[in-house]
Amino acid sequence: MGSYLIRGAQAVTMDDTLGDFVAADILVRDGTIAAVAPAIEAGDAEVIEAAGMIALPGIIDAHNCLWQTTLRGYVPNAWSDDYFGKFLPLRLRTVPEDNFAATYVGAHEMLSYGVTTVVDYCHNARGPGFAEASLEALRESGIRHVFTYSFMSPQPDLFASMEERMAHGGRIREAFHDPDTLTTVHFGIESFGHPWCERHLAFARELGTPAGIHVHGLDVVKAMNGKGMLGPDLGLVHGNLLTDEELDMMAAAGMSLCFTPSVDVSGKRADVVGRAVLRGVPVTFGCDIPCHVASDTIAQLRIMFNVQTFLDGELLRAFNTVNTPRPRATAERPVLSPRKLLRMATIGTARALHMDDRIGSLTPGKRADILLVRADSFGSSVADDPCAHVLLQTSPRDVDTVFVDGRPRVRGGALVGYDEARARTLIAASRARILG
């Protein structure tokens, strides 16, 4: 593992002690951030000239189903029933090689967008070999990953029983989970009301494994609270219909909410993010389903910024507190800013995943997950706000360099070690198997 000196970048560290730097050097050694300072001697380190770039912690995507990547675009209309009615049944045609192909391509795609950690919520671990194939691809890509072995599965299943499926999940965690590497393993449990939901959560807790659950209906958290299921080791995904009372329950239990903007605003009530933030519930973000949208997490943050500012204005107008096209900012509105969103997608998500001792900020001693974004492609922002520039003025073409665990995965805007010809072959073979 080499040593690198990132020289002269405008740095947004997301470390409250360090703060921001107009120009900083960042020393990477043995996979860790060794130092961040205005000037550092390079020594034997390879120098990366980063003047005109913005350095920030790698983006963390908190919910993605990478097994879908080879079928990108299959569900352009998330408002319809195409996802549940037409797409998900295709899982019954898949084999482990399809999981590998999709995850290999999807993980590299995310790296190219500046994502250094992904929570890969795999609800296509429908038999022996599927989870293993996904994990093999994740490891080969070099992206940091929280592989979430989901017990949700299409039926008929390739396991003889749910007990066999759960035992397999336990073996996957025992074999692959190692926080000292790029691999963390969590569990995804069935939705509340499913006969196995409570048993899944108990199983995860027996193994000391955090779990995630999809929440779509009314009063779900209230009912879960009544059964003693809430806790900091359980993360909720979606949650469009959560009430303020339920958000208070989550805050008291130390729980987080993951919102997936492109999917969760499609024809649905979408005000839960603003309400959650104001009530102290940590909110994270994910791309969710590659069959619908590209795995570009910064783009999802941009969508959330625009949706939330729209909702903030609508709320103030609904209560007749303003009658102007654009209300003046208050202490509470707008709820989100570019800096707050990028903070939520870095150190905030690291905390929600219990990984903030290792990643999430450009803090000396943490693992070197670093994103360099070119800020001068078409002229730097006159506002001198690096977070606003990254969120509102850049595109994937501006991602110049991506480090994961101290290894360069993107250099000069190009993926390192990505075999595009192989990827095309994998995609074609997988689509032929699934679509015929």
C-alpha positions in Angstrom: 0.0 0.0 0.0 1.6 3.3 -1.1 1.9 6.7 0.4 0.3 9.7 -1.2 0.4 13.5 -0.6 -2.7 15.3 -1.9 -1.3 18.8 -2.3 -3.2 22.1 -2.3 -6.9 21.0 -2.3 -9.6 23.1 -0.8 -10.6 20.7 2.0 -14.0 20.2 3.6 -13.0 17.8 6.4 -16.4 17.2 8.2 -14.2 17.2 11.3 -15.5 19.9 13.7 -12.1 20.4 15.2 -10.2 20.7 11.9 -12.8 22.6 10.0 -12.3 23.6 6.4 -9.1 24.6 4.7 -8.8 27.1 1.8 -5.7 25.0 0.7 -4.6 21.9 2.5 -2.2 19.0 2.1 -3.5 15.5 3.0 -1.0 12.8 3.7 -2.1 9.2 3.2 0.1 6.5 4.5 -0.6 2.7 5.1 -4.3 3.2 4.3 -4.9 5.9 6.8 -5.0 9.7 6.8 -1.7 10.5 8.5 -2.0 14.3 8.5 -4.1 17.2 7.2 -2.4 20.6 7.3 -1.7 23.7 5.2 1.7 22.3 4.2 3.2 18.9 4.6 6.6 17.6 3.4 6.1 14.9 0.8 9.0 12.7 1.8 8.7 9.4 -0.1 5.0 9.9 -0.9 3.6 10.2 -4.4 2.4 13.8 -4.9 -1.1 14.4 -6.3 -1.4 18.0 -7.3 -4.9 19.0 -6.2 -5.0 22.8 -6.7 -8.4 23.7 -8.2 -10.0 20.7 -6.5 -12.2 20.2 -3.5 -11.3 17.4 -1.1 -14.0 15.8 1.1 -14.7 12.5 2.7 -15.9 9.8 0.4 -19.7 9.7 0.0 -21.6 6.9 1.8 -24.7 5.5 0.1 -26.9 4.0 2.8 -29.2 1.8 0.7 -28.7 0.3 -2.7 -29.7 -3.0 -4.3 -26.7 -3.6 -6.6 -28.0 -7.0 -7.8 -30.3 -5.0 -10.1 -27.6 -3.1 -12.0 -27.5 -5.2 -15.1 -31.2 -4.4 -15.7 -30.8 -0.7 -15.4 -33.7 1.2 -16.8 -36.2 -1.7 -16.5 -38.5 0.4 -14.3 -38.4 4.0 -15.5 -41.7 4.8 -13.8 -41.4 4.2 -10.1 -45.0 5.4 -9.6 -46.4 2.4 -11.4 -46.5 -1.2 -10.1 -43.8 -2.2 -12.6 -41.2 -2.7 -9.8 -43.2 -5.1 -7.6 -45.4 -6.6 -10.3 -42.9 -7.0 -13.2 -39.4 -6.5 -12.0 -39.0 -8.3 -8.7 -40.4 -11.6 -10.1 -37.4 -11.7 -12.4 -35.3 -12.7 -9.4 -36.7 -16.2 -10.0 -34.7 -16.4 -13.2 -31.4 -15.3 -11.7 -28.3 -17.4 -10.8 -25.3 -16.4 -8.6 -23.4 -15.2 -11.7 -26.0 -12.6 -12.2 -25.4 -11.2 -8.7 -21.7 -11.1 -9.5 -22.2 -9.3 -12.8 -24.5 -6.7 -11.5 -22.5 -6.0 -8.3 -19.2 -5.8 -10.2 -20.6 -3.2 -12.6 -22.6 -1.3 -10.0 -19.8 -1.0 -7.4 -17.5 0.4 -10.0 -20.2 2.8 -11.2 -20.6 4.1 -7.7 -16.8 4.6 -7.3 -16.8 6.6 -10.5 -19.4 8.9 -8.9 -17.4 9.5 -5.7 -19.1 6.9 -3.5 -16.6 5.1 -1.3 -19.0 3.1 0.9 -22.2 1.4 -0.1 -24.8 -0.4 2.0 -25.6 -3.2 -0.5 -29.1 -4.3 0.6 -29.2 -7.7 -1.2 -32.7 -9.2 -1.3 -31.6 -11.5 -4.0 -29.7 -13.9 -1.7 -32.3 -16.5 -2.6 -30.1 -19.6 -2.4 -26.6 -20.8 -1.7 -24.0 -18.9 -3.8 -25.9 -15.7 -4.3 -24.6 -13.7 -1.4 -21.1 -15.2 -1.9 -21.1 -13.9 -5.5 -22.2 -10.4 -4.5 -19.4 -10.3 -1.9 -16.8 -11.5 -4.3 -17.7 -8.7 -6.7 -17.7 -6.1 -3.9 -14.3 -7.2 -2.7 -12.9 -7.2 -6.2 -14.2 -3.7 -6.9 -12.4 -2.2 -3.9 -15.4 -0.3 -2.6 -16.1 -0.3 1.1 -19.3 -2.2 1.7 -21.9 -3.0 4.3 -23.3 -6.1 2.7 -26.9 -6.5 4.1 -28.0 -10.1 3.8 -31.7 -9.7 3.4 -34.0 -12.5 4.5 -36.7 -11.1 2.2 -36.9 -13.4 -0.8 -39.1 -14.4 -3.7 -40.9 -17.7 -3.5 -40.3 -20.4 -4.3 -37.0 -20.1 -2.6 -33.8 -22.2 -3.2 -33.5 -22.8 0.6 -35.5 -25.6 2.1 -36.8 -23.5 4.9 -36.5 -20.0 6.5 -34.4 -21.6 9.2 -31.9 -22.8 6.5 -31.8 -19.3 5.0 -31.1 -17.7 8.4 -28.4 -20.3 9.1 -26.8 -19.4 5.8 -26.9 -15.7 6.6 -25.2 -16.5 9.9 -22.5 -18.4 8.1 -22.0 -15.5 5.7 -21.5 -13.1 8.5 -19.1 -15.4 10.3 -17.1 -16.0 7.1 -17.0 -12.4 5.7 -17.6 -9.8 8.4 -14.3 -8.1 9.3 -14.4 -4.4 10.2 -10.6 -4.3 9.7 -11.2 -4.9 6.0 -13.6 -3.4 3.5 -16.4 -5.9 4.5 -19.1 -5.4 7.1 -22.1 -7.7 7.2 -25.6 -6.6 8.4 -29.0 -8.3 8.1 -32.2 -7.1 6.4 -35.3 -8.4 8.1 -38.8 -9.0 6.7 -41.3 -6.1 7.0 -43.3 -5.7 10.1 -46.4 -8.0 10.1 -44.6 -10.8 8.3 -44.6 -14.0 10.4 -40.8 -14.0 10.5 -40.1 -10.4 11.2 -39.6 -10.6 15.0 -37.6 -13.8 14.7 -35.3 -12.2 12.2 -34.6 -9.3 14.5 -34.1 -11.6 17.4 -31.6 -13.6 15.3 -29.7 -10.5 14.3 -29.5 -9.4 17.9 -28.3 -12.8 19.1 -25.4 -12.4 16.7 -24.8 -8.8 17.6 -25.6 -7.8 14.1 -27.3 -4.5 13.1 -30.3 -4.9 10.9 -32.4 -2.9 8.5 -36.2 -3.0 7.8 -38.4 -1.5 5.1 -41.2 0.6 6.5 -44.0 1.6 4.2 -47.3 1.5 6.1 -49.1 3.6 8.8 -48.3 3.2 12.5 -45.6 0.6 11.9 -43.1 2.1 14.3 -45.7 2.6 16.9 -46.6 -1.1 16.7 -43.0 -2.1 16.7 -42.4 0.0 19.8 -45.2 -1.8 21.5 -43.4 -5.0 20.9 -40.0 -3.7 22.2 -38.4 -3.9 18.8 -36.9 -0.4 18.5 -33.2 0.2 19.2 -30.0 1.8 17.8 -29.1 -1.5 16.0 -32.2 -1.3 13.8 -32.3 1.1 10.8 -35.5 2.1 9.0 -35.6 2.5 5.2 -38.2 4.7 3.4 -40.7 5.6 6.1 -42.8 8.1 4.1 -45.8 7.7 6.4 -44.1 8.0 9.7 -45.9 10.3 12.2 -44.2 12.9 14.4 -45.0 10.7 17.3 -43.1 7.8 15.7 -40.2 10.0 14.8 -39.9 10.9 18.5 -39.9 7.2 19.3 -37.1 6.7 16.9 -35.1 9.6 18.2 -35.5 8.3 21.8 -34.3 4.8 20.7 -31.3 6.2 18.8 -32.5 5.0 15.4 -31.8 6.4 12.0 -33.9 6.7 8.8 -32.7 6.1 5.3 -34.5 8.0 2.6 -34.1 7.2 -1.1 -35.1 10.4 -2.9 -35.8 9.3 -6.5 -38.0 6.4 -5.4 -39.5 7.9 -2.2 -40.8 11.1 -3.8 -42.4 9.3 -6.8 -46.1 9.8 -6.1 -45.7 9.6 -2.4 -45.8 11.8 0.6 -42.2 13.1 1.0 -42.1 15.4 4.0 -40.7 12.9 6.4 -37.0 14.0 5.9 -37.6 17.5 7.1 -39.7 16.4 10.0 -37.1 13.8 11.0 -34.3 16.3 10.9 -36.2 18.8 13.1 -37.0 16.0 15.6 -33.5 14.8 15.9 -33.6 11.6 13.9 -30.4 11.0 11.9 -31.3 10.8 8.2 -29.2 9.0 5.6 -29.7 8.7 1.8 -29.4 6.0 -0.8 -30.1 5.4 -4.5 -32.1 2.2 -3.8 -32.9 0.5 -7.1 -30.6 0.7 -10.1 -33.4 -0.7 -12.3 -34.9 2.8 -11.9 -32.1 5.3 -11.4 -28.3 5.5 -11.7 -26.3 4.9 -8.5 -25.2 8.5 -8.3 -25.6 9.4 -4.6 -24.6 13.1 -5.0 -27.4 13.4 -7.6 -29.8 12.0 -5.0 -28.7 14.6 -2.5 -29.4 17.3 -5.1 -32.9 15.9 -5.6 -33.5 16.0 -1.9 -32.2 19.6 -1.6 -34.7 20.7 -4.3 -37.6 18.7 -3.0 -37.1 19.8 0.6 -36.8 23.5 -0.3 -40.0 23.2 -2.2 -41.8 21.5 0.7 -40.5 24.1 3.1 -42.0 26.9 1.0 -45.3 25.0 0.6 -45.5 24.5 4.3 -45.0 28.1 5.2 -47.5 29.2 2.5 -50.0 26.6 3.7 -50.0 28.1 7.2 -50.3 31.6 5.7 -47.1 32.8 7.4 -45.8 34.1 4.1 -47.5 35.1 0.8 -44.3 35.7 -1.3 -43.0 33.3 -4.0 -39.8 32.7 -1.9 -40.1 32.9 1.8 -37.3 34.4 3.9 -35.1 31.9 5.6 -35.9 31.2 9.3 -34.1 29.3 12.0 -35.9 26.1 10.9 -36.5 26.7 7.2 -35.0 25.7 4.9 -34.3 22.5 6.7 -31.4 21.4 4.4 -28.4 23.1 2.9 -25.8 21.8 0.6 -23.3 21.5 3.5 -25.8 19.8 5.7 -26.7 17.3 3.0 -23.0 16.4 2.3 -22.4 16.2 6.1 -25.4 13.8 6.4 -23.9 11.7 3.5 -20.5 11.4 5.1 -19.9 11.7 8.8 -23.7 11.5 9.5 -24.1 8.2 7.7 -20.9 6.8 9.2 -22.3 7.5 12.6 -25.7 5.9 11.7 -23.7 2.8 10.6 -21.5 2.8 13.7 -18.5 3.3 11.5 -17.5 6.9 12.4 -14.4 5.7 14.3 -13.0 4.6 10.9 -14.6 6.8 8.1 -16.8 9.8 7.4 -14.4 12.7 7.9 -10.9 13.7 6.9 -9.5 13.1 10.4 -6.0 11.9 11.0 -6.1 8.3 12.1 -9.2 7.4 10.1 -9.1 5.2 7.0 -8.3 7.2 3.9 -11.6 7.3 2.0 -11.2 10.5 0.1 -13.0 12.2 -2.8 -11.3 14.9 -5.0 -13.7 16.9 -7.2 -12.5 19.3 -9.9 -13.9 22.7 -9.1 -12.6 24.6 -12.1 -13.9 22.6 -15.1 -16.1 25.5 -16.3 -15.0 28.1 -13.7 -15.1 27.8 -9.9 -18.1 29.0 -8.0 -18.1 32.7 -7.2 -19.9 32.0 -3.9 -16.8 30.4 -2.4 -18.9 27.7 -0.8 -17.3 24.3 -1.6 -20.3 22.3 -0.5 -22.7 24.2 -2.6 -20.3 23.9 -5.5 -20.0 20.1 -5.2 -23.8 19.6 -4.8 -25.1 22.1 -7.3 -22.3 22.9 -9.8 -20.6 19.6 -10.6 -21.4 16.3 -12.4 -19.8 12.9 -12.4 -17.3 14.1 -15.0 -15.8 16.3 -12.3 -14.9 13.4 -10.0 -11.1 13.3 -10.4 -9.7 11.1 -7.7 -11.3 8.5 -5.3 -9.4 6.8 -2.5 -10.8 3.8 -0.6 -8.8 2.6 2.4 -5.8 4.5 1.0 -5.9 2.9 -2.4 -6.7 5.0 -5.5 -9.8 3.6 -7.2 -10.3 6.6 -9.6 -7.3 8.7 -10.9 -7.6 11.5 -13.4 -11.3 10.8 -13.8 -10.8 7.2 -14.8 -11.5 4.0 -12.9 -8.4 2.1 -11.8 -8.6 -1.7 -12.5 -12.0 -1.7 -14.1 -12.2 -4.1 -17.0 -14.9 -2.5 -19.2 -14.8 -5.2 -21.9 -15.3 -7.8 -19.2 -18.2 -5.8 -17.7 -19.9 -5.6 -21.1 -19.6 -9.4 -21.5 -21.0 -10.0 -18.0 -23.9 -7.7 -18.6 -24.8 -9.3 -21.9 -24.7 -12.8 -20.5 -26.7 -11.8 -17.5 -29.4 -10.1 -19.5 -29.6 -13.1 -21.9 -30.2 -15.4 -18.9 -32.8 -13.2 -17.2 -34.7 -11.6 -20.2 -34.2 -14.4 -22.7 
